[in-house]
């Protein structure tokens, strides 16, 4: 790493120009090519997937997105009143003439006769666009919204629902990222007190994430990538991009204060913290790429997006940062620090009574009590996770102020809770009339089943042997009773109908797809967790030549994940604080969220473990004193880890503003996990346990030591001696950190 750092310093202008070229080049190419995101939401082998495949073969999908305009009149009036009808027909006629609107099916037309509620107070029209929602121009969608809302009058309420309408309501693109960067800038300035030191991690993140997101736009033409992938890529990229740079910048500033030249300090920073950054980034990427083991196409694109932004963050940290160090020289320190260095010479990093040192000594004196408190806190927070229920969130979970939520509620009020998530019974009838009669009998039985509001056959194309029956439950798509109804249809009614016929029936629809997806995730989650935890532990075993360190890290990762999901369940599933935070209505945890969050959580937890333990390991190798190593490692890295955690929390929490329910859940879950991991686990529980375990922390059987490959996270011996030897430059720093014992 030292040679690499020197090369980047010597060729700093070339490095900067290469990064500028990568950022501007990918951005330009992405602007020309545009995106081709596709939500390939399928998992072969499930019943809902078979139903979807049959429907796609028999009923080619309409080219565009279908949204709804819903209206309601006051009590005692009817949507068929002449004044209401004239007003809504005029509005719908105008909407039909707007750009990218294909067809509008009104309840006042014969084909839309069923689009009026029984009490005639609620009706809806279907607006089918010529493109999918993500392809539509935002201004065109807003024209539809404005014209529909213009039809509102006294006693006439008009709302709009659907994916395109929801998309138009989302905050401006980049708002959450901008807020996260702003909050991170404040934390960095308070931590460093230097404008240039504050800007370095932000510049690192902007170059890495900006290049990564533009690259993802281009990659979307080559691989299936869901539209949520860029959001998740920026979420993890901003967090790790700033944090990785923070660790290296902090080590560089420490070297400058110790009296090293800017070049010497930059080389040492990259040779110490740079190694830990590469190792930590590698563990994050391995955890993310483990998502491919789930064999779910929808998640492969998310894994690619997060891996790309993480790799670019690491690359920027070990190339762009040293180049910027070369340009800035001693200006990475504040003016006050430079003036003090010139007047008084090399400064001690921490005074003997510093907060970090006092905390490290406090943990050493009371490890058992602090460990017990930390375990109790994590156990209480993890308790709600036992009630975790995976499912889907829809527009019914959005805040009541949004028109999509109000349209959802109006449709549920007028047509029943199950109207927003009907089931589809897809039947293949190769046996002709005999199968048709069997289907008729099946439809009759389904209609009489408890939990079914109504059953309606959908129009079939000519000469097709496929029939689709819409089954509307009496309960909402997220209700557990709806899940039980699907099980009843599949396990009890449909098998009876197949006897003596060649008819094949599958239960599908969006609600059934989400139920099957949650079941698949639930089945594959345990081996997936075992894989990423095991790989992380194996890497730590090789890096630190210890059995205890990877085992404790694995347990800490599981504890942090359980507590994080406990927080999510309490907020989003139980509804604690939802109104206060303006997050809408409670519901199940989104099915794919655990698979996306867990590798990120384990990767980020491993980051803090690596940065904390690598410094302890340096001291252990040099002194062979466990208490001193743990104490010095905690004091030396505690402030930086806490600062890094605050930045992560700010970045992740800012995604509450993303407008995407999955992004909001992931942001809050990751922010809570980072807070607990850094402030409770790494600052309290891990060092307390290491004090209790003693020198056994670093035990490794000789036979295993001989067989394991060597992976150097610590700097070479000569660099470590230069950094740690009390007789070397900056010796007062070591004495201040560890004191006299």
Secondary structure, DSSP 8 states (H G I E B T S, - for coil): -HHHHHHHHHTHHHHHHHHHHHHHHHHHHHHHH----------TTSHHHHHHHHHHHHS---SS-EEEEEEEE-TT--TTSHHHHHHHHHHHHHHHTSTTEEEEE-TTSGGGGGGB-TTSSEEEEEEEESS-GGGS-HHHHHHHHHHHHHT-BTTEEEEEESHHHHHHHS--TTHHHHHHHHHHHHHHHHHH--HHHHHHHHHHHHHHHHHHHHHHHHHTTTS---TTHHHHHHHHHHHHHHHHHHHHHHHHHHHHHTT--HHHHHHHHHHHHHHHHHHHHHHHHHHHHGGGGG--HHHHHHHHHHHHHHHHHHHHHHHHHHHHHHHHGGGGS-HHHHHHHHHH-S--SS-TT-HHHHHHHHHHHSHHHHHHHHHHHHHHHHGGGGG--EE---GGGS-TTSHHHHHHHHHHHHH-GGGGG-EEEEEE-TTTHHHHHHHHHHHHHHHTSTTEEEEEE----TT--EEEEEEEESS-TT-HHHHHHHHHIIIIIHHHHHTTS--EEEEESHHHHHHHHHHHHHHHHHHHHHHHHHHHHHHHHHHH--SHHHHHHHHHHHHHHHHHHHHHIIIIIS-TTHHHHT------EETTHHHHHHHHHHHHHHHHHHHHHHHHHHHHHHH--HHHHHHHHHHHHHHHHHHHHHHHHHHHHGGGGG--HHHHHHHHHHHHHHHHIIIIIIIIIHHHHHHHHGGGGG---HHHHHHS-----S--HHHHHHHH-TTSTTHHHHHHHHTT-
